[in-house]
Structure formats: C-alpha cells, structure tokens
Amino acid sequence: MTTDRPEEEPDHKSEDGLSDADLSGDNLERRFSELIAGLDSPKWPEEEPDPAPAPVAPKKEEPTLLELWDADLPEDEEEAAAQYDPPPPPPVPKPSRPAIFGLVLIVAGVVLFLQPTLLGLGSDVGILLGAATVLAGVGVLIWRLRPGDEEDPYDPDDGAVV
C-alpha cells in the first residue's frame, strides 16, 4: 500500500548547513546571536536627496467650492430670519355639535365617577353610570372621526408627509 506521505521526514538544514539536530544548546544560541546581529544593519542603499521642487505657477484667484455654495446664503442669521415671513395660520374651526356633546358626556362621566352620590343614587350606581357616560362620550367622539373616502386609497407605506 503506497501513501503520498513519506514515513520519515528529512532533517531541515539551515543556511550554514546545520541540521535541526545540530542546533541545540550553544549552537542554537550562537546561531540566534548571528541572526539578530544582522537586523540592525540597513540592507538598502543610502537615500538619495529629494529633487528640487518644480516651480509652481501662480494660482488664479478662484473661489473654493465651499465659497460657491455659501454665496447664495445670507451673511447673517438675523438677515435670514428677516427675509422669511411665515403665512398666517388658518383659523381654528368651530367644533361640531356632536363633538361638543361627546366632550360634555366625558366631563359629566368623570364628575359622576368622582362624586357618585351627586345624583342622589347609591355610590355603586353612580360609579357605574359615570363609567358608562365616559364610554358613551368616547364612542361619540370616535364616531365623529373622519372616515377614509374612496378617493383616498389605503397605502400602508405612504412614508412621511412633510
């Protein structure tokens, strides 16, 4: 049966002809000292002096890219603020009657919830009536929310509207 590997590997020999077995003890220390002694000496030729720099032509007075971008901007922040006049805000719309009714129901329900004996009923009945009134007011306000119309298709990924 043949294998690709040899059964015994030959000894590796160093540059001076010594095998791994010969590099032991004093021989190893001597060889190591020889190796590190040559590390300090440079092996490259002396550096040549840099050639004289080429003459530079005078630069044209061109604005930098930052100056070009900054040219359209006003010099002062106060000047920039004085240039912008925001439009007047739209008038606040009047609340509708169902919206007012829903808010009154919520306020009345909170009052009944905090003072259940205000109507002369028992405290358990007053708390139950107050909670029901708050839920009715919230229901009226939710009912008054603007539903989506057919012209406004649902798009779950419509992104931010700025």
N, C-alpha and C positions, 0 to 999 in steps of 0.2 A: 504494500500500500504506500503510495507516494503522497507527500504533502508539499505544499508550496513553501512552508517554513523550514529553514534548516534546524537541525536538532541543537546544535551549539552555535552561538553567535561568536564571530571572531572578536578579538580584543580591539577596541578602538585605539588608534595611535594618535598622539598629539603631533604638532608641527616639528618638534625636535626628535621624533622617532620613539618616544617613550610610550609604552602601553599603559592602560589603566592600572594594571597590576604594579607597574614600576613607580607610579605616582602615589607613594604612601609616605607618611611621616615627613622626614626632612626634604625629600624630593618634591613633595607636594607644596611645602612652604616655600622652597626655593623657586619653583615654577610660578607660584602665585605672586611672589615678590617681583619676578621678571615681568609678569603681565601687567601689574598695576604701575610699575615704574614707567612704562611707555605711555600711560594715559595722560600725563601732564604735558608731554611734548606735542606741539601742534604738527599736524601732518599736511597742512595746506600751505601754499606759498604765501609770502607776505602780501598783505592787502595793498593794492595799488591806490594811489591817491585819486580822489574823485576828480573827474574832468571839470574844467571851469564851466560854470553855468552859462547857458546860451543867453545872449542878450534878449531882454524882454521888451517887446514893443509897448508903447504907452497904451493903456486901456482907454477905450471910449467910455464916456460917461453915460452908461446905460442903467436904467433903474432895475433893481432886483425884482424877482418875482413877487416877493412879499410887498414891496412898494407898489407894484402894479395892482395887486389885489386890494391893497389898502387905499388906493386912490379914490375909489368910489364912496368910501365910508366917510362920514363927517368926522371932523377932528375932535370934537368934544362930545361927551355923553349928554350934557345939558342941551347942546345944539341938536343932537339926535332926538331927544325927548321932546324938544320944542317943535320939531318937524312933524311928529305924529299926533294927530288928533283922532282919538277913537270915536266911532259913531255913537250917537246916543242910544242907550239901551231901549229895547221895546217896552211898551207899557205892560204892567203886570195885569194879566187877565183876571176878570172877576170870577170867583168860584161859582160853579153852577149850584142850583138848589139841591140836587141830590148829594153833592159833595158836602154842602153845609149841613144837611140832615145827617149824613154819616158821621161828621165830626161831633155834632150835638149828641148823637147816640153814644159815641165813645166817651165823651166827657160825663154824660149822665150815668153811664155804666160804672165809670171809675168812682164817681161820688157815691153811688149805691153800694159799691163794693167796699168802700172805706167807712161809710156810715149806713149800715144795713137797716137800722131802725128808723131811718128818716121818713119813710112812708107809713110807719105805724105797723108794719108787719114784723114777724119774727126775724131774728138775725139770720137764721139759715135760709129763709125765703128771700130776704134782702140780698144776701151774698149771691145766691143762685140767680136772682133777677138781674143783679149788676153784671155778673159774668155773661149772661145771655145778651144783655144790652150792648156790652162791649163787642161781643162776637157779631151781633147784628150790624153795628156801625162799621166794623172792619169789612163785613160782607158787602155793605152798600158801597164802600169806597172801592173795593176790588171790582164790583160790578160796573163801576163808572170808568174803569181804566179803558183807554183807547185800544180797541182790538186791531189786529193787523188786517189790512184790507187786501183784496185780491191783486191790486196793483203793486203791492209791496211783497214780492216773493221772499220766502224764508231762505236765508243763506247763512248756514252756521259758521262760515269762515269769511265773514264780510270785512274783517280787520278793523282797525281803529279808524274812527272818523274824526278828523281834526278840523 
